[in-house]
Amino acid sequence: MKHLKWPLIAILLLSLVLGSLAACGGPKETTAPEAGPTPVSQEPVQPTQPPTPEPTATPTETPQAEVEEEAPLDPGSLTPAEQFSSYRSQLVTHVEGTEAGQPVKQSIQLTVEYTREPMIEHVVLNGEGLTEEEGTGSMEVYQTADRTYMKWEDQWMSVTSDEEQPSLLEGMFTPEELLKDTCGWKKQRDTELNGVKVHHWTMDRSAMEKCMTAEAMSDLGGVTDAQGELYVAVDGNYVAKFSLFFAGKDLKISFEGGDESLDEGRWDFSYEMTDVNQPFTLEIPPEALASGAVPEDIPVPDDAEELENVMGMISFKSAKSPQEVADFYKAEMPKKGWTESNVTELETMYMLEYSQDGRTASVMISTDEESGKTSVVITIQEEE
């Protein structure tokens, strides 16, 4: 089980579930009644805190004895999160054990908040034990209809986004997808979770063995224990809570789809979704909003298009010619307190350098071949 950069692990770690459980026989084909979200008005309310939802307690009603299942579990009928006008969710996955005699302990927590009006998707990703160099890592992202803000370590950056830009979660495996290849789920009595009436299913190693072939079971490794709990909202037909674990020896758990396995250990997965179609407000932090602003002492032509400032690198396009843009900076930079230190003029390119108060600003001006407009990149650095 090799160590990868932890943001990539978020997708690869979840993929092991599909790989491990694909051997299970899927549920029988059934026709389930359609059940979808009930749209609600997104009236503004006070901002909600914190961004990471608190894990909930066990269902308020103690589940009763197993009941005869009216219809088999149909993961294909479940309503995905993107169908709702708002929701919060939290996914946690954890692997612990030994590999080649060495201890392994790795985990990921993915927290999501979403509102459709206005469109804001807030994602927080935390990882532990996923790189050899660093024990932990974290990333926070806000995506709106026209801009994406990302916090990497302690620094915010922002870039332009548009309606065609995919969701931050595109490509992530969802509980609905994971459930499609599972089997052995037994229907329990309906109960209540966080004030929501839910259908309840359970799965254990014994039930899993009954619906899997011996070959498929061996593909998972030496599973000595397994258990799952699933709660599906009656109104809305979405996964309200889902947990699953495997434990044993020689477990075929790989982050890269290779032949790696745990000598001995346990893999846990849990997911929970709350506040479905409930009105709440998401606010982007002021420091994130300010991350894309151009410094006051850097002049920008009035016709600048696609203006970006990403971690000290400012870029834009202009309908002016390269020479006109170069003349603009030669005239305006000294007015902002900058001292010209170097000028390089080529046939279709200008490179200007300025200094001020321990900072340097390099201005590169060229022609963008695709648009035919003038492309400008300004790099600002602090002198050591």
C-alpha positions as a LaTeX table, in Angstrom:
\begin{tabular}{lrrr}
\hline
Residue & $x$ (\AA) & $y$ (\AA) & $z$ (\AA) \\
\hline
Met1 & 0.00 & 0.00 & 0.00 \\
Lys2 & 2.01 & 2.93 & $-1.26$ \\
His3 & 1.81 & 6.44 & 0.12 \\
Leu4 & 0.39 & 9.04 & $-2.27$ \\
Lys5 & $-0.28$ & 12.74 & $-2.02$ \\
Trp6 & $-3.32$ & 12.80 & 0.23 \\
Pro7 & $-5.77$ & 14.74 & $-2.02$ \\
Leu8 & $-5.51$ & 11.94 & $-4.59$ \\
Ile9 & $-6.14$ & 9.36 & $-1.90$ \\
Ala10 & $-9.69$ & 10.70 & $-1.46$ \\
Ile11 & $-10.71$ & 9.11 & $-4.76$ \\
Leu12 & $-8.37$ & 6.13 & $-4.72$ \\
Leu13 & $-9.20$ & 5.10 & $-1.17$ \\
Leu14 & $-12.91$ & 5.03 & $-1.87$ \\
Ser15 & $-12.32$ & 3.05 & $-5.05$ \\
Leu16 & $-11.11$ & 0.12 & $-3.00$ \\
Val17 & $-14.67$ & $-0.45$ & $-1.86$ \\
Leu18 & $-15.87$ & $-0.97$ & $-5.41$ \\
Gly19 & $-12.92$ & $-3.21$ & $-6.13$ \\
Ser20 & $-13.41$ & $-5.27$ & $-2.99$ \\
Leu21 & $-17.18$ & $-5.52$ & $-3.11$ \\
Ala22 & $-17.63$ & $-5.92$ & $-6.86$ \\
Ala23 & $-17.48$ & $-9.66$ & $-6.30$ \\
Cys24 & $-20.76$ & $-9.51$ & $-4.38$ \\
Gly25 & $-23.88$ & $-10.41$ & $-6.31$ \\
Gly26 & $-25.98$ & $-7.27$ & $-6.84$ \\
Pro27 & $-29.60$ & $-6.99$ & $-5.71$ \\
Lys28 & $-32.38$ & $-8.39$ & $-7.84$ \\
Glu29 & $-33.99$ & $-6.04$ & $-10.32$ \\
Thr30 & $-37.01$ & $-4.34$ & $-8.82$ \\
Thr31 & $-39.20$ & $-1.44$ & $-9.71$ \\
Ala32 & $-39.23$ & 0.98 & $-6.80$ \\
Pro33 & $-41.65$ & 3.89 & $-6.50$ \\
Glu34 & $-40.04$ & 7.18 & $-7.43$ \\
Ala35 & $-39.25$ & 9.38 & $-4.50$ \\
Gly36 & $-37.57$ & 12.71 & $-4.94$ \\
Pro37 & $-36.78$ & 15.83 & $-2.96$ \\
Thr38 & $-39.37$ & 18.36 & $-2.02$ \\
Pro39 & $-38.03$ & 21.82 & $-3.03$ \\
Val40 & $-38.13$ & 24.42 & $-0.31$ \\
Ser41 & $-37.56$ & 28.16 & $-0.33$ \\
Gln42 & $-34.01$ & 29.10 & 0.53 \\
Glu43 & $-34.80$ & 32.05 & 2.78 \\
Pro44 & $-31.60$ & 33.58 & 4.20 \\
Val45 & $-30.91$ & 32.82 & 7.84 \\
Gln46 & $-27.99$ & 33.51 & 10.11 \\
Pro47 & $-24.74$ & 31.84 & 9.02 \\
Thr48 & $-24.31$ & 28.37 & 10.44 \\
Gln49 & $-21.17$ & 27.22 & 12.20 \\
Pro50 & $-19.01$ & 25.23 & 12.23 \\
Pro51 & $-18.37$ & 24.09 & 8.65 \\
Thr52 & $-17.73$ & 20.53 & 9.82 \\
Pro53 & $-20.98$ & 18.84 & 10.92 \\
Glu54 & $-20.91$ & 17.12 & 14.29 \\
Pro55 & $-21.34$ & 13.35 & 14.11 \\
Thr56 & $-24.80$ & 12.29 & 15.22 \\
Ala57 & $-25.78$ & 9.86 & 17.86 \\
Thr58 & $-27.25$ & 6.43 & 17.29 \\
Pro59 & $-30.87$ & 6.49 & 16.03 \\
Thr60 & $-33.24$ & 7.72 & 18.71 \\
Glu61 & $-35.43$ & 4.63 & 18.52 \\
Thr62 & $-33.77$ & 1.31 & 19.23 \\
Pro63 & $-34.17$ & $-0.82$ & 16.10 \\
Gln64 & $-36.46$ & $-3.78$ & 16.68 \\
Ala65 & $-35.92$ & $-7.36$ & 15.62 \\
Glu66 & $-35.38$ & $-8.19$ & 11.99 \\
Val67 & $-38.57$ & $-8.09$ & 9.94 \\
Glu68 & $-39.48$ & $-9.79$ & 6.71 \\
Glu69 & $-38.20$ & $-7.66$ & 3.85 \\
Glu70 & $-40.98$ & $-6.32$ & 1.64 \\
Ala71 & $-38.56$ & $-5.62$ & $-1.24$ \\
Pro72 & $-34.80$ & $-6.03$ & $-1.64$ \\
Leu73 & $-32.53$ & $-3.05$ & $-1.25$ \\
Asp74 & $-32.41$ & $-1.14$ & $-4.56$ \\
Pro75 & $-29.38$ & 1.22 & $-4.54$ \\
Gly76 & $-30.21$ & 2.37 & $-8.05$ \\
Ser77 & $-33.39$ & 4.05 & $-6.84$ \\
Leu78 & $-31.66$ & 6.18 & $-4.19$ \\
Thr79 & $-31.69$ & 9.96 & $-4.69$ \\
Pro80 & $-28.16$ & 11.42 & $-5.10$ \\
Ala81 & $-27.17$ & 14.49 & $-3.08$ \\
Glu82 & $-26.99$ & 16.79 & $-6.12$ \\
Gln83 & $-30.75$ & 16.49 & $-6.55$ \\
Phe84 & $-31.41$ & 18.50 & $-3.39$ \\
Ser85 & $-31.52$ & 22.26 & $-2.90$ \\
Ser86 & $-29.26$ & 22.07 & 0.17 \\
Tyr87 & $-27.55$ & 19.52 & 2.39 \\
Arg88 & $-24.58$ & 18.79 & 4.62 \\
Ser89 & $-22.61$ & 15.55 & 4.56 \\
Gln90 & $-19.59$ & 13.96 & 6.12 \\
Leu91 & $-17.61$ & 10.98 & 4.87 \\
Val92 & $-14.92$ & 9.33 & 6.98 \\
Thr93 & $-12.74$ & 6.39 & 5.97 \\
His94 & $-10.00$ & 4.80 & 8.06 \\
Val95 & $-7.48$ & 1.99 & 7.56 \\
Glu96 & $-5.40$ & 0.59 & 10.39 \\
Gly97 & $-3.21$ & $-2.49$ & 10.59 \\
Thr98 & 0.14 & $-3.75$ & 9.33 \\
Glu99 & 1.64 & $-4.05$ & 5.86 \\
Ala100 & 4.84 & $-6.02$ & 5.33 \\
Gly101 & 5.22 & $-6.00$ & 9.09 \\
Gln102 & 5.06 & $-2.20$ & 9.29 \\
Pro103 & 2.20 & $-0.35$ & 11.04 \\
Val104 & $-0.30$ & 1.44 & 8.79 \\
Lys105 & $-2.75$ & 4.05 & 10.03 \\
Gln106 & $-4.41$ & 6.31 & 7.48 \\
Ser107 & $-7.66$ & 8.25 & 7.42 \\
Ile108 & $-9.61$ & 10.77 & 5.38 \\
Gln109 & $-12.49$ & 13.03 & 6.37 \\
Leu110 & $-14.52$ & 14.77 & 3.66 \\
Thr111 & $-17.07$ & 17.37 & 4.78 \\
Val112 & $-19.48$ & 19.00 & 2.33 \\
Glu113 & $-22.00$ & 21.86 & 2.59 \\
Tyr114 & $-24.13$ & 22.88 & $-0.37$ \\
Thr115 & $-26.82$ & 25.42 & $-1.25$ \\
Arg116 & $-28.33$ & 25.87 & $-4.70$ \\
Glu117 & $-29.61$ & 29.44 & $-4.20$ \\
Pro118 & $-27.14$ & 31.02 & $-4.14$ \\
Met119 & $-24.94$ & 28.28 & $-5.55$ \\
Ile120 & $-22.13$ & 27.65 & $-3.04$ \\
Glu121 & $-20.35$ & 24.34 & $-2.55$ \\
His122 & $-18.06$ & 24.16 & 0.48 \\
Val123 & $-15.68$ & 21.20 & 0.77 \\
Val124 & $-13.17$ & 20.45 & 3.54 \\
Leu125 & $-10.76$ & 17.54 & 3.09 \\
Asn126 & $-8.55$ & 16.34 & 5.94 \\
Gly127 & $-6.09$ & 13.46 & 5.74 \\
Glu128 & $-3.80$ & 11.78 & 8.25 \\
Gly129 & $-0.89$ & 9.43 & 7.68 \\
Leu130 & $-1.11$ & 9.69 & 3.90 \\
Thr131 & 2.39 & 10.88 & 3.09 \\
Glu132 & 5.79 & 9.91 & 4.39 \\
Glu133 & 6.84 & 13.53 & 4.70 \\
Glu134 & 3.78 & 14.90 & 6.48 \\
Gly135 & 1.54 & 13.28 & 9.05 \\
Thr136 & $-1.54$ & 15.32 & 8.21 \\
Gly137 & $-2.86$ & 17.51 & 5.44 \\
Ser138 & $-5.92$ & 19.63 & 4.80 \\
Met139 & $-7.59$ & 21.53 & 2.01 \\
Glu140 & $-10.68$ & 23.77 & 2.03 \\
Val141 & $-12.56$ & 24.94 & $-1.07$ \\
Tyr142 & $-15.55$ & 27.18 & $-1.78$ \\
Gln143 & $-17.00$ & 27.07 & $-5.28$ \\
Thr144 & $-19.59$ & 29.55 & $-6.53$ \\
Ala145 & $-21.14$ & 30.08 & $-9.96$ \\
Asp146 & $-18.32$ & 32.42 & $-11.00$ \\
Arg147 & $-15.35$ & 31.82 & $-8.69$ \\
Thr148 & $-13.47$ & 29.08 & $-6.84$ \\
Tyr149 & $-11.59$ & 29.79 & $-3.60$ \\
Met150 & $-9.08$ & 27.25 & $-2.25$ \\
Lys151 & $-7.12$ & 27.20 & 1.00 \\
Trp152 & $-3.97$ & 25.11 & 0.86 \\
Glu153 & $-2.19$ & 24.95 & 4.22 \\
Asp154 & $-2.58$ & 28.57 & 5.46 \\
Gln155 & $-2.92$ & 30.42 & 2.16 \\
Trp156 & $-6.06$ & 31.21 & 0.17 \\
Met157 & $-6.11$ & 31.49 & $-3.61$ \\
Ser158 & $-8.96$ & 32.03 & $-6.08$ \\
Val159 & $-9.64$ & 31.50 & $-9.76$ \\
Thr160 & $-12.53$ & 32.23 & $-12.09$ \\
Ser161 & $-15.14$ & 29.50 & $-12.52$ \\
Asp162 & $-18.30$ & 29.33 & $-14.60$ \\
Glu163 & $-21.53$ & 27.39 & $-14.92$ \\
Glu164 & $-19.80$ & 24.77 & $-17.09$ \\
Gln165 & $-17.21$ & 24.02 & $-14.40$ \\
Pro166 & $-17.83$ & 20.60 & $-12.80$ \\
Ser167 & $-18.67$ & 20.17 & $-9.14$ \\
Leu168 & $-15.76$ & 19.80 & $-6.75$ \\
Leu169 & $-17.06$ & 16.31 & $-5.98$ \\
Glu170 & $-17.21$ & 15.06 & $-9.56$ \\
Gly171 & $-15.40$ & 11.75 & $-9.79$ \\
Met172 & $-15.82$ & 10.96 & $-6.09$ \\
Phe173 & $-17.55$ & 7.70 & $-5.33$ \\
Thr174 & $-20.82$ & 8.14 & $-3.49$ \\
Pro175 & $-22.61$ & 5.87 & $-0.99$ \\
Glu176 & $-25.20$ & 5.11 & $-3.69$ \\
Glu177 & $-22.46$ & 3.85 & $-6.02$ \\
Leu178 & $-20.77$ & 1.84 & $-3.27$ \\
Leu179 & $-24.04$ & 0.13 & $-2.38$ \\
Lys180 & $-24.68$ & $-1.04$ & $-5.94$ \\
Asp181 & $-22.11$ & $-3.83$ & $-5.57$ \\
Thr182 & $-22.94$ & $-4.96$ & $-2.05$ \\
Cys183 & $-25.17$ & $-7.82$ & $-0.98$ \\
Gly184 & $-26.54$ & $-9.51$ & 2.11 \\
Trp185 & $-28.54$ & $-6.53$ & 3.39 \\
Lys186 & $-31.41$ & $-7.46$ & 5.73 \\
Lys187 & $-34.38$ & $-5.18$ & 6.29 \\
Gln188 & $-35.01$ & $-4.10$ & 9.88 \\
Arg189 & $-37.88$ & $-2.12$ & 11.33 \\
Asp190 & $-38.15$ & 1.55 & 10.39 \\
Thr191 & $-36.78$ & 3.96 & 12.96 \\
Glu192 & $-35.92$ & 7.65 & 13.35 \\
Leu193 & $-32.59$ & 9.43 & 12.86 \\
Asn194 & $-32.10$ & 13.15 & 13.64 \\
Gly195 & $-35.85$ & 13.66 & 13.50 \\
Val196 & $-36.08$ & 11.96 & 10.09 \\
Lys197 & $-38.03$ & 8.71 & 9.60 \\
Val198 & $-35.73$ & 6.15 & 7.99 \\
His199 & $-35.71$ & 2.61 & 6.62 \\
His200 & $-33.06$ & 0.49 & 8.32 \\
Trp201 & $-30.92$ & $-2.30$ & 6.82 \\
Thr202 & $-28.05$ & $-4.31$ & 8.33 \\
Met203 & $-25.38$ & $-6.59$ & 6.87 \\
Asp204 & $-22.85$ & $-8.89$ & 8.55 \\
Arg205 & $-20.18$ & $-11.40$ & 7.54 \\
Ser206 & $-22.54$ & $-14.34$ & 7.73 \\
Ala207 & $-25.09$ & $-12.71$ & 5.40 \\
Met208 & $-22.31$ & $-11.60$ & 3.06 \\
Glu209 & $-20.93$ & $-15.14$ & 2.82 \\
Lys210 & $-24.35$ & $-16.50$ & 1.85 \\
Cys211 & $-24.65$ & $-14.22$ & $-1.18$ \\
Met212 & $-21.04$ & $-14.52$ & $-2.36$ \\
Thr213 & $-19.23$ & $-17.35$ & $-4.07$ \\
Ala214 & $-16.22$ & $-18.90$ & $-2.35$ \\
Glu215 & $-13.97$ & $-17.42$ & $-5.03$ \\
Ala216 & $-15.46$ & $-13.94$ & $-4.57$ \\
Met217 & $-15.06$ & $-14.21$ & $-0.81$ \\
Ser218 & $-11.40$ & $-15.20$ & $-1.16$ \\
Asp219 & $-10.82$ & $-12.17$ & $-3.40$ \\
Leu220 & $-11.51$ & $-9.99$ & $-0.38$ \\
Gly221 & $-8.84$ & $-11.75$ & 1.65 \\
Gly222 & $-9.18$ & $-13.42$ & 5.01 \\
Val223 & $-12.23$ & $-11.53$ & 6.27 \\
Thr224 & $-12.91$ & $-12.53$ & 9.87 \\
Asp225 & $-15.50$ & $-9.88$ & 10.64 \\
Ala226 & $-17.72$ & $-7.52$ & 8.63 \\
Gln227 & $-20.73$ & $-5.39$ & 9.44 \\
Gly228 & $-22.81$ & $-2.68$ & 7.83 \\
Glu229 & $-25.61$ & $-0.32$ & 8.87 \\
Leu230 & $-27.72$ & 1.62 & 6.40 \\
Tyr231 & $-30.44$ & 4.21 & 7.02 \\
Val232 & $-32.46$ & 5.55 & 4.07 \\
Ala233 & $-34.82$ & 8.51 & 4.52 \\
Val234 & $-38.45$ & 7.58 & 3.91 \\
Asp235 & $-39.20$ & 11.07 & 2.56 \\
Gly236 & $-36.68$ & 11.80 & $-0.17$ \\
Asn237 & $-35.20$ & 8.27 & $-0.48$ \\
Tyr238 & $-31.60$ & 9.34 & 0.23 \\
Val239 & $-28.82$ & 7.77 & 2.29 \\
Ala240 & $-29.10$ & 9.43 & 5.69 \\
Lys241 & $-26.40$ & 7.30 & 7.28 \\
Phe242 & $-24.19$ & 4.46 & 6.10 \\
Ser243 & $-21.37$ & 2.57 & 7.83 \\
Leu244 & $-19.34$ & $-0.47$ & 6.80 \\
Phe245 & $-16.23$ & $-2.23$ & 8.06 \\
Phe246 & $-14.05$ & $-5.22$ & 7.22 \\
Ala247 & $-11.48$ & $-6.82$ & 9.53 \\
Gly248 & $-9.16$ & $-9.77$ & 9.06 \\
Lys249 & $-5.85$ & $-10.97$ & 7.66 \\
Asp250 & $-4.39$ & $-10.54$ & 4.18 \\
Leu251 & $-7.12$ & $-8.01$ & 3.36 \\
Lys252 & $-7.08$ & $-6.98$ & $-0.29$ \\
Ile253 & $-7.16$ & $-3.25$ & 0.35 \\
Ser254 & $-5.15$ & $-1.21$ & $-2.13$ \\
Phe255 & $-4.99$ & 2.54 & $-2.73$ \\
Glu256 & $-3.56$ & 2.00 & $-6.23$ \\
Gly257 & $-5.42$ & $-1.02$ & $-7.56$ \\
Gly258 & $-2.30$ & $-3.17$ & $-7.20$ \\
Asp259 & $-1.61$ & $-6.37$ & $-5.28$ \\
Glu260 & $-0.94$ & $-4.71$ & $-1.94$ \\
Ser261 & $-2.81$ & $-5.99$ & 1.09 \\
Leu262 & $-2.89$ & $-5.58$ & 4.84 \\
Asp263 & $-1.19$ & $-8.38$ & 6.76 \\
Glu264 & $-3.81$ & $-7.82$ & 9.40 \\
Gly265 & $-6.07$ & $-4.91$ & 10.09 \\
Arg266 & $-9.39$ & $-3.20$ & 9.66 \\
Trp267 & $-11.03$ & $-0.83$ & 7.18 \\
Asp268 & $-13.90$ & 1.46 & 8.23 \\
Phe269 & $-16.18$ & 3.65 & 6.11 \\
Ser270 & $-18.96$ & 5.95 & 7.34 \\
Tyr271 & $-21.19$ & 8.54 & 5.69 \\
Glu272 & $-23.95$ & 10.82 & 6.96 \\
Met273 & $-26.15$ & 13.45 & 5.30 \\
Thr274 & $-28.19$ & 16.05 & 7.19 \\
Asp275 & $-30.09$ & 19.33 & 6.64 \\
Val276 & $-31.51$ & 18.05 & 3.37 \\
Asn277 & $-33.62$ & 20.76 & 1.66 \\
Gln278 & $-33.30$ & 22.92 & 4.78 \\
Pro279 & $-32.59$ & 26.66 & 4.46 \\
Phe280 & $-29.19$ & 27.80 & 5.68 \\
Thr281 & $-26.60$ & 30.34 & 4.57 \\
Leu282 & $-22.97$ & 29.74 & 3.61 \\
Glu283 & $-20.57$ & 32.67 & 3.84 \\
Ile284 & $-17.17$ & 32.76 & 2.17 \\
Pro285 & $-14.44$ & 33.96 & 4.60 \\
Pro286 & $-13.23$ & 37.55 & 4.02 \\
Glu287 & $-9.64$ & 36.36 & 3.62 \\
Ala288 & $-10.77$ & 34.06 & 0.81 \\
Leu289 & $-12.66$ & 36.86 & $-0.93$ \\
Ala290 & $-9.57$ & 39.07 & $-0.71$ \\
Ser291 & $-7.24$ & 36.41 & $-2.10$ \\
Gly292 & $-7.93$ & 37.30 & $-5.73$ \\
Ala293 & $-7.59$ & 41.05 & $-5.31$ \\
Val294 & $-4.76$ & 42.80 & $-7.14$ \\
Pro295 & $-2.40$ & 44.78 & $-4.84$ \\
Glu296 & $-3.13$ & 48.51 & $-4.81$ \\
Asp297 & 0.36 & 49.36 & $-6.08$ \\
Ile298 & 0.03 & 47.22 & $-9.21$ \\
Pro299 & $-1.67$ & 49.16 & $-12.05$ \\
Val300 & $-3.97$ & 47.30 & $-14.46$ \\
Pro301 & $-5.28$ & 48.63 & $-17.82$ \\
Asp302 & $-8.96$ & 49.50 & $-17.94$ \\
Asp303 & $-9.67$ & 46.89 & $-20.61$ \\
Ala304 & $-8.11$ & 43.99 & $-18.69$ \\
Glu305 & $-9.99$ & 40.69 & $-19.22$ \\
Glu306 & $-9.78$ & 37.37 & $-17.33$ \\
Leu307 & $-7.98$ & 39.13 & $-14.49$ \\
Glu308 & $-6.57$ & 36.66 & $-11.96$ \\
Asn309 & $-4.28$ & 36.84 & $-8.96$ \\
Val310 & $-3.14$ & 33.40 & $-7.85$ \\
Met311 & $-0.60$ & 33.37 & $-5.04$ \\
Gly312 & 1.23 & 36.46 & $-6.20$ \\
Met313 & 0.98 & 35.78 & $-9.92$ \\
Ile314 & $-1.31$ & 38.28 & $-11.69$ \\
Ser315 & $-2.49$ & 37.54 & $-15.21$ \\
Phe316 & $-4.90$ & 39.09 & $-17.70$ \\
Lys317 & $-5.49$ & 39.79 & $-21.38$ \\
Ser318 & $-5.82$ & 43.16 & $-23.13$ \\
Ala319 & $-6.99$ & 44.32 & $-26.56$ \\
Lys320 & $-4.07$ & 46.79 & $-26.58$ \\
Ser321 & $-0.92$ & 45.87 & $-28.48$ \\
Pro322 & 2.12 & 44.53 & $-26.56$ \\
Gln323 & 3.90 & 47.86 & $-27.10$ \\
Glu324 & 0.90 & 49.83 & $-25.79$ \\
Val325 & 0.78 & 47.66 & $-22.66$ \\
Ala326 & 4.54 & 48.01 & $-22.16$ \\
Asp327 & 4.26 & 51.79 & $-22.47$ \\
Phe328 & 1.42 & 51.70 & $-19.93$ \\
Tyr329 & 3.59 & 49.97 & $-17.30$ \\
Lys330 & 6.64 & 52.11 & $-18.02$ \\
Ala331 & 4.50 & 55.16 & $-17.26$ \\
Glu332 & 2.34 & 53.85 & $-14.39$ \\
Met333 & 4.68 & 51.71 & $-12.29$ \\
Pro334 & 6.88 & 54.68 & $-11.19$ \\
Lys335 & 3.69 & 56.51 & $-10.12$ \\
Lys336 & 3.02 & 53.61 & $-7.72$ \\
Gly337 & 6.49 & 53.87 & $-6.17$ \\
Trp338 & 8.25 & 51.21 & $-8.26$ \\
Thr339 & 11.79 & 51.67 & $-9.59$ \\
Glu340 & 12.61 & 50.25 & $-13.01$ \\
Ser341 & 15.56 & 47.81 & $-12.79$ \\
Asn342 & 15.56 & 46.08 & $-16.16$ \\
Val343 & 13.81 & 46.26 & $-19.55$ \\
Thr344 & 14.09 & 43.63 & $-22.27$ \\
Glu345 & 12.35 & 44.27 & $-25.57$ \\
Leu346 & 12.04 & 41.56 & $-28.21$ \\
Glu347 & 10.08 & 41.58 & $-31.43$ \\
Thr348 & 6.77 & 40.46 & $-29.90$ \\
Met349 & 7.64 & 40.28 & $-26.22$ \\
Tyr350 & 8.51 & 42.70 & $-23.42$ \\
Met351 & 10.01 & 41.80 & $-20.03$ \\
Leu352 & 10.03 & 44.59 & $-17.46$ \\
Glu353 & 11.41 & 44.37 & $-13.92$ \\
Tyr354 & 10.74 & 46.74 & $-10.99$ \\
Ser355 & 11.64 & 46.87 & $-7.30$ \\
Gln356 & 10.11 & 48.51 & $-4.26$ \\
Asp357 & 10.46 & 48.06 & $-0.47$ \\
Gly358 & 12.06 & 44.63 & $-0.63$ \\
Arg359 & 9.76 & 43.34 & $-3.37$ \\
Thr360 & 10.33 & 42.69 & $-7.04$ \\
Ala361 & 7.72 & 42.77 & $-9.81$ \\
Ser362 & 8.40 & 41.07 & $-13.13$ \\
Val363 & 6.04 & 41.98 & $-16.00$ \\
Met364 & 6.03 & 39.69 & $-19.03$ \\
Ile365 & 4.03 & 40.93 & $-22.05$ \\
Ser366 & 3.41 & 38.76 & $-25.12$ \\
Thr367 & 0.77 & 37.89 & $-27.72$ \\
Asp368 & $-1.71$ & 35.13 & $-26.94$ \\
Glu369 & $-1.78$ & 32.95 & $-30.05$ \\
Glu370 & $-5.27$ & 31.59 & $-29.44$ \\
Ser371 & $-7.12$ & 34.87 & $-28.89$ \\
Gly372 & $-4.73$ & 37.23 & $-30.65$ \\
Lys373 & $-4.88$ & 39.55 & $-27.65$ \\
Thr374 & $-2.00$ & 40.70 & $-25.50$ \\
Ser375 & $-1.23$ & 38.40 & $-22.57$ \\
Val376 & 0.27 & 39.87 & $-19.39$ \\
Val377 & 1.77 & 37.95 & $-16.46$ \\
Ile378 & 3.05 & 39.83 & $-13.41$ \\
Thr379 & 5.02 & 37.94 & $-10.78$ \\
Ile380 & 5.57 & 39.55 & $-7.39$ \\
Gln381 & 8.20 & 38.19 & $-5.01$ \\
Glu382 & 9.47 & 39.15 & $-1.59$ \\
Glu383 & 13.22 & 39.54 & $-1.50$ \\
Glu384 & 14.96 & 37.31 & 1.03 \\
\hline
\end{tabular}
